[in-house]
Amino acid sequence: MSAGSRSTSWTTLRGAVVWDGLQSVLDRLAGDGRSLSVVDAGGGTGGFAVPLAQRGHRVTVIDPSFDSLASLDRRAGERGVADRVEGRQGDLSTLGELVAPGTADLVLCHSVLEVVDDPATALAGVAATLRPGGVVSLLVANRTAVVLARAVAGRIDDALAVLGDPAGRWGHADPLARRFDREGLSRLVERAGLSVEAVHGVRVTLDLVPGSLLEADADAYDALLRLEREVSQLPALRDVATQFHLLASRS
């Protein structure tokens, strides 16, 4: 297996559970074959936006980085979906100015709530963007996972700091402003007027398996993908995953 195919396989593995959840939403919302209006907040270079456009949906990517949006344009053009992908410079604080209220069927908000100034306000803005029956896909860092990760790395003081910090941070050098537990995330979503539909664990086992083992056995990728899908919904394992993938709808 080449280095390039290994990289692609890792990308597939890391996103598989998220795509599984999204596919169930797409099947429900676009079951009649219609094109959905999708907003990808913090969508960067189009890792989700371009594949969604290739499925026939119209995607608006909101991102503060001009360089990322330029890369998005190039990627969309190379994949032949430039007419279905639009980049707009901004962030969740300006979402209401960039996307009309009540117009989105699906909003992706992946790895964004960890860095915004006010997650509650950000989620309220996301909820306002959705049509009735629309769905938000949230991908957030799990605070329990970082406790284990810091402990395994021998950073015991960091692990204890995460447990005692309301934001789930391990110190001043921590790159994230906050992490979430499943219960707290669900409460935050419900206060925004959204109904939680499902919560999956993402990267339950991936970050624990040595890459060298996978490189030595190509079949291990398929086995690990099956394992990730199986454990993503088992409560005891889901709640120690690196990330949570939460799907919620607007009534």
C-alpha positions as CSV (number, residue, x, y, z in Angstrom):
1,M,0.0,0.0,0.0
2,S,1.4,3.4,-1.0
3,A,1.8,6.4,1.3
4,G,-0.9,8.2,-0.7
5,S,-3.4,5.3,-0.2
6,R,-2.6,5.1,3.5
7,S,-3.4,8.8,3.8
8,T,-6.7,8.4,2.0
9,S,-7.6,5.4,4.2
10,W,-6.9,7.4,7.4
11,T,-9.1,10.2,6.1
12,T,-11.8,7.7,5.3
13,L,-11.5,6.1,8.7
14,R,-11.7,9.4,10.6
15,G,-14.7,10.7,8.7
16,A,-16.6,7.4,8.3
17,V,-18.9,7.7,11.4
18,V,-19.6,11.3,10.6
19,W,-20.6,10.5,7.0
20,D,-22.8,7.6,8.2
21,G,-24.8,10.0,10.4
22,L,-24.9,12.6,7.6
23,Q,-26.1,10.0,5.1
24,S,-29.0,9.1,7.2
25,V,-30.0,12.8,7.3
26,L,-29.5,13.2,3.6
27,D,-31.6,10.2,2.9
28,R,-34.4,11.6,5.0
29,L,-34.3,15.2,3.9
30,A,-33.7,14.5,0.2
31,G,-35.5,11.3,-0.1
32,D,-37.5,12.7,-3.0
33,G,-34.3,13.4,-4.9
34,R,-34.4,17.2,-4.3
35,S,-31.3,19.3,-3.9
36,L,-30.7,20.5,-0.3
37,S,-29.5,23.9,0.8
38,V,-26.5,23.2,3.0
39,V,-24.4,25.6,5.1
40,D,-20.9,24.5,6.2
41,A,-19.8,26.8,9.0
42,G,-16.1,26.7,9.3
43,G,-15.9,24.4,6.3
44,G,-12.5,25.5,5.2
45,T,-11.2,24.0,2.0
46,G,-14.4,21.9,1.4
47,G,-13.7,18.5,2.9
48,F,-17.4,18.0,3.4
49,A,-18.8,20.7,1.1
50,V,-17.4,19.3,-2.2
51,P,-18.6,15.7,-1.6
52,L,-22.0,17.1,-0.7
53,A,-22.1,19.1,-3.9
54,Q,-21.1,16.0,-5.8
55,R,-24.2,14.4,-4.4
56,G,-26.2,17.2,-6.0
57,H,-26.7,19.6,-3.1
58,R,-26.0,23.3,-2.9
59,V,-23.4,24.2,-0.3
60,T,-22.5,27.6,1.2
61,V,-19.2,27.5,3.1
62,I,-18.7,30.1,5.8
63,D,-15.0,30.5,6.8
64,P,-12.9,33.4,8.1
65,S,-9.8,32.3,6.1
66,F,-9.4,33.8,2.7
67,D,-6.8,31.2,1.8
68,S,-9.1,28.4,2.8
69,L,-11.9,29.8,0.6
70,A,-9.5,30.1,-2.3
71,S,-8.5,26.4,-1.9
72,L,-12.2,25.6,-1.7
73,D,-12.9,27.3,-5.1
74,R,-10.0,25.4,-6.7
75,R,-11.2,22.1,-5.3
76,A,-14.8,22.7,-6.3
77,G,-13.6,23.6,-9.8
78,E,-11.4,20.5,-10.1
79,R,-14.3,18.3,-9.1
80,G,-16.8,19.9,-11.5
81,V,-19.1,21.4,-8.8
82,A,-18.1,25.1,-8.8
83,D,-21.7,26.0,-9.7
84,R,-23.0,24.3,-6.5
85,V,-20.4,25.5,-4.0
86,E,-20.1,29.1,-2.8
87,G,-17.6,30.4,-0.2
88,R,-18.4,33.4,2.0
89,Q,-15.9,35.0,4.4
90,G,-17.1,35.2,7.9
91,D,-17.7,33.0,11.0
92,L,-20.6,32.0,13.3
93,S,-20.8,35.5,14.7
94,T,-21.8,36.8,11.3
95,L,-23.8,33.8,10.1
96,G,-27.1,35.7,10.2
97,E,-25.7,38.4,7.9
98,L,-24.4,35.8,5.4
99,V,-27.2,33.3,5.3
100,A,-30.9,34.3,5.3
101,P,-32.8,32.9,8.4
102,G,-34.9,29.8,7.9
103,T,-33.3,28.8,4.6
104,A,-30.9,25.9,5.3
105,D,-31.9,22.2,5.3
106,L,-28.6,21.2,6.9
107,V,-26.0,23.1,8.8
108,L,-22.6,21.6,9.4
109,C,-20.7,23.0,12.4
110,H,-17.6,20.8,12.8
111,S,-14.8,21.6,15.2
112,V,-16.1,25.2,15.6
113,L,-17.9,25.3,19.0
114,E,-14.6,24.6,20.7
115,V,-13.1,28.0,19.6
116,V,-16.1,30.5,19.4
117,D,-16.5,33.1,22.1
118,D,-20.0,32.1,23.1
119,P,-21.3,28.6,22.1
120,A,-24.8,29.3,23.2
121,T,-25.1,32.4,21.0
122,A,-23.5,30.5,18.1
123,L,-25.9,27.7,18.4
124,A,-28.9,30.1,18.5
125,G,-27.6,31.6,15.3
126,V,-27.3,28.1,13.7
127,A,-30.9,27.2,14.8
128,A,-32.2,30.5,13.3
129,T,-30.6,29.5,10.0
130,L,-32.4,26.2,9.7
131,R,-35.8,25.6,8.1
132,P,-38.4,23.9,10.3
133,G,-37.3,20.2,10.2
134,G,-33.8,21.2,9.2
135,V,-30.8,19.5,10.9
136,V,-27.5,20.6,12.4
137,S,-24.5,18.4,12.5
138,L,-22.1,19.2,15.3
139,L,-18.7,17.7,15.7
140,V,-17.0,18.6,19.0
141,A,-14.0,17.6,21.1
142,N,-14.8,15.3,24.1
143,R,-13.3,16.4,27.4
144,T,-13.2,12.8,28.8
145,A,-11.0,11.7,25.9
146,V,-8.4,14.3,26.6
147,V,-8.2,13.2,30.3
148,L,-7.2,9.8,29.1
149,A,-4.9,11.0,26.4
150,R,-3.0,13.3,28.7
151,A,-2.7,10.6,31.3
152,V,-1.5,8.0,28.8
153,A,1.1,10.5,27.7
154,G,2.4,10.8,31.2
155,R,0.9,14.3,31.7
156,I,-1.0,13.4,34.9
157,D,-1.2,17.1,36.1
158,D,-2.8,18.0,32.8
159,A,-5.3,15.2,33.1
160,L,-6.3,16.4,36.6
161,A,-6.5,20.0,35.3
162,V,-9.0,19.0,32.7
163,L,-11.2,17.3,35.3
164,G,-11.2,20.4,37.4
165,D,-11.6,23.0,34.7
166,P,-15.2,24.0,33.7
167,A,-14.1,24.4,30.1
168,G,-12.1,21.1,30.0
169,R,-8.8,22.7,29.3
170,W,-5.4,21.3,30.5
171,G,-3.5,24.6,30.7
172,H,-2.6,27.9,29.1
173,A,-1.0,26.1,26.2
174,D,-4.1,24.2,25.4
175,P,-5.1,25.1,21.8
176,L,-8.8,24.8,22.5
177,A,-11.0,27.2,24.4
178,R,-13.2,24.4,25.6
179,R,-14.3,20.8,25.3
180,F,-17.7,19.2,25.9
181,D,-19.2,16.3,27.7
182,R,-22.2,14.6,26.1
183,E,-24.8,15.8,28.7
184,G,-23.6,19.4,28.6
185,L,-23.5,19.5,24.8
186,S,-27.1,18.1,24.7
187,R,-28.3,20.7,27.1
188,L,-26.7,23.4,25.1
189,V,-28.4,22.2,21.9
190,E,-31.8,21.9,23.5
191,R,-31.5,25.5,25.0
192,A,-31.1,26.7,21.4
193,G,-34.5,25.2,20.5
194,L,-33.2,22.1,18.8
195,S,-34.1,18.4,19.5
196,V,-31.2,15.9,19.8
197,E,-31.7,13.0,17.4
198,A,-28.4,11.1,17.8
199,V,-25.0,11.2,19.4
200,H,-22.1,9.1,18.0
201,G,-18.6,8.7,19.2
202,V,-15.9,9.5,16.6
203,R,-12.4,8.1,16.7
204,V,-13.2,5.8,19.6
205,T,-10.3,3.4,18.7
206,L,-8.5,5.2,15.9
207,D,-6.3,7.3,18.1
208,L,-5.3,4.2,20.1
209,V,-4.1,2.0,17.3
210,P,-0.4,2.4,16.2
211,G,-0.2,3.5,12.6
212,S,2.7,1.0,12.1
213,L,0.3,-1.9,12.6
214,L,-2.1,-0.7,10.0
215,E,0.7,0.0,7.5
216,A,1.8,-3.6,7.8
217,D,-1.6,-5.0,7.1
218,A,-3.9,-3.4,4.4
219,D,-6.8,-5.5,5.6
220,A,-6.6,-3.9,9.0
221,Y,-8.2,-0.7,7.6
222,D,-11.4,-2.5,6.7
223,A,-11.5,-4.2,10.1
224,L,-10.9,-1.0,12.0
225,L,-13.6,0.8,10.0
226,R,-16.0,-1.9,10.9
227,L,-15.0,-1.7,14.6
228,E,-15.3,2.1,14.6
229,R,-18.9,1.8,13.3
230,E,-19.8,-0.8,15.8
231,V,-18.4,1.0,18.9
232,S,-19.6,4.5,17.9
233,Q,-23.0,4.0,19.5
234,L,-22.0,1.8,22.5
235,P,-22.4,4.2,25.5
236,A,-19.4,3.0,27.4
237,L,-17.1,3.5,24.5
238,R,-18.9,6.3,22.7
239,D,-18.3,8.5,25.8
240,V,-14.5,8.2,25.7
241,A,-14.3,8.9,21.9
242,T,-12.0,11.8,20.8
243,Q,-15.1,13.6,19.4
244,F,-18.8,13.6,19.6
245,H,-21.0,13.8,16.5
246,L,-24.4,15.1,17.5
247,L,-27.4,15.5,15.1
248,A,-30.2,17.8,16.1
249,S,-33.3,19.1,14.3
250,R,-35.4,22.2,14.5
251,S,-39.0,21.5,15.3
